[in-house]
Amino acid sequence: MKRPEIIKFLKEKGVDFNPTLRLAELDALYALHSNGEATPLEKKDEVKENPKTPAQTDMSKMLEMMGGIAQKLGRMESRLAKVEGPDANAFKTGAKSEDIDSAASQKASIDPKVVAIVEEVLGVDFGVELESFTDKPGLLFTVIVPHRLSDMPPSTRPVLDTDGKYKVQPDGKTPVLEDYIPQDRRSRAIGSTQSYEAIREHCTRVRSYLVSYYQKMSKPLPEFRIKQ
């Protein structure tokens, strides 16, 4: 069975998985969700002396790793719940319409499941980017924090003129500068064997950091905008 056929089968079964997994890993997922029926790869590589195939070994390792992520995420969410208190969603309002629109345009071509996780954990005004690596499997997952919740300090940058060159002062040398707030980007590499739980873990880490930062600075808790 070829990769597209296995992917189609897993999607029809409603299985959450990373389509960039190796064929052996996809084959192991197929075996896991096909009522125990041997897959073509397993039949081909079947050795009576060794009942555990390489695909099954890879699958065991992947499930063990996913279990570790789930446990870590559970502990993190528990600590965050204690920090935020019982009214965890009471302060999650106040997003600016321009931030919501900007985030929506960034998420237009993103996997809907990834978008749902970001909006559930952080809010509708958080942007998202996914960039595949060119030299290895996996991708770079980036959360873009809206300015209202960012701890990025203001900075300056040179101003471009209409001719595409930077503007300068009358002395012809000193550049004209403008104030701006740099984009607050929180990134994490997601391996080809990792699941949506790794995405959720990163979003939870970002949220935990923002809450802790605002409390440390004696500021009110950030108003996350949760999608209703």
DATARA-V429747 format. One record per pair of residues at least 24 apart in sequence whose ideal C-beta (glycine too) atoms are under 10 Angstrom apart, sorted by the first residue. I is the first residue (numbers start at 0). J is the second residue. If there is no record, write none. Layout:
BEGIN
i: (I,I)
j: (J,J)
END
This chain:
BEGIN
i: (0,0,0,0,0,0,1,2,4,4,5,5,5,5,5,8,8,8,9,15,15,15,15,16,16,16,16,17,17,17,17,17,17,17,17,17,17,17,17,18,18,19,19,19,19,19,19,19,19,19,19,20,20,20,20,20,20,20,20,21,21,21,21,21,22,23,23,23,23,23,23,23,24,24,24,24,24,24,24,25,25,26,26,26,26,26,26,27,27,27,27,27,27,27,27,27,27,27,28,28,28,28,29,30,30,30,31,31,31,57,58,60,61,61,61,64,64,64,64,64,64,65,65,65,65,65,65,66,67,68,68,68,68,68,68,69,69,69,69,71,71,71,71,72,72,72,72,72,72,72,72,75,75,75,75,75,75,76,76,76,76,76,76,78,78,78,79,79,79,79,79,79,79,82,82,82,82,82,83,83,83,83,83,83,84,86,87,87,87,87,88,88,88,89,89,90,90,90,90,90,90,91,91,91,91,91,91,91,91,91,91,91,92,92,92,92,92,93,93,93,93,93,93,93,93,94,94,94,94,94,94,94,94,94,94,94,95,95,95,95,95,96,97,97,97,98,98,98,98,98,98,98,98,98,98,98,98,99,99,99,99,99,99,100,101,101,101,102,102,102,102,102,105,105,106,109,110,110,112,112,113,113,113,113,113,113,114,115,115,116,116,116,116,116,116,116,116,117,117,117,117,117,117,117,117,118,118,118,118,118,119,119,119,119,120,120,120,120,120,120,120,120,120,120,120,121,121,121,121,121,121,121,121,121,121,121,121,121,122,122,122,122,122,122,122,122,123,123,123,123,123,124,124,124,124,124,125,125,125,125,125,125,125,126,126,126,127,127,128,128,129,129,130,132,132,132,132,135,135,135,136,136,136,136,137,137,137,137,137,137,138,138,138,138,138,138,139,139,139,139,140,140,140,140,140,140,140,140,140,140,141,141,141,141,141,141,142,142,142,142,142,142,142,142,142,142,142,143,143,143,143,143,144,144,144,144,144,144,144,144,144,145,145,145,145,145,146,146,146,146,147,147,147,148,148,148,148,148,148,148,148,148,148,148,149,149,149,149,149,149,149,149,149,150,150,150,150,150,150,150,150,151,151,151,151,151,152,152,153,153,153,153,154,154,154,154,155,156,183,185)
j: (25,26,29,38,39,40,39,26,29,39,29,33,38,39,40,32,33,38,33,112,194,195,196,61,192,194,195,61,136,137,138,189,190,191,192,193,194,195,197,110,191,131,132,136,137,138,189,190,191,192,193,57,61,136,190,191,192,193,194,54,57,136,191,192,54,52,53,54,55,56,57,58,54,57,58,60,61,191,192,54,58,52,53,54,55,57,58,52,53,54,55,56,57,58,59,60,61,62,54,58,61,62,54,54,55,58,55,58,62,192,192,192,192,193,194,190,192,193,194,196,197,192,193,194,195,196,197,196,196,193,194,196,197,199,200,194,196,199,200,196,200,203,204,196,197,199,200,201,202,203,204,199,200,203,204,206,207,120,199,200,203,206,207,203,207,211,120,203,204,206,207,210,211,207,210,211,214,220,206,207,210,214,220,223,220,220,210,220,223,225,223,225,227,220,222,210,219,220,221,222,223,121,122,123,220,221,222,223,224,225,226,227,122,222,223,224,225,122,124,147,148,221,222,223,224,122,123,124,125,145,147,148,222,223,224,225,124,145,146,147,224,124,124,145,146,122,123,124,125,126,143,144,145,146,147,148,224,123,124,125,145,224,226,124,126,143,145,126,127,143,145,224,141,143,143,140,195,198,195,198,140,189,195,198,199,202,226,195,226,195,196,198,199,200,201,202,203,142,143,198,199,201,202,205,226,202,223,224,225,226,199,202,225,226,198,199,200,201,202,203,204,205,206,223,225,145,148,185,202,203,205,206,209,221,223,224,225,226,148,206,221,222,223,224,225,226,223,224,225,226,227,148,222,223,224,226,183,185,202,205,206,223,224,182,183,184,198,202,184,186,189,198,186,188,189,190,191,188,190,191,189,190,191,192,188,189,190,191,192,193,187,188,189,190,191,193,186,187,188,189,185,186,187,188,189,193,197,198,201,202,182,184,185,186,187,201,183,184,185,186,187,198,201,202,204,205,206,182,183,184,185,186,182,183,184,185,205,206,208,209,221,182,183,221,223,224,180,181,182,183,221,222,224,183,205,206,209,210,212,213,221,222,223,224,180,181,182,183,184,185,209,212,221,183,208,209,212,213,216,218,221,180,181,182,183,184,180,181,178,179,180,181,178,179,180,181,179,181,209,209)
END
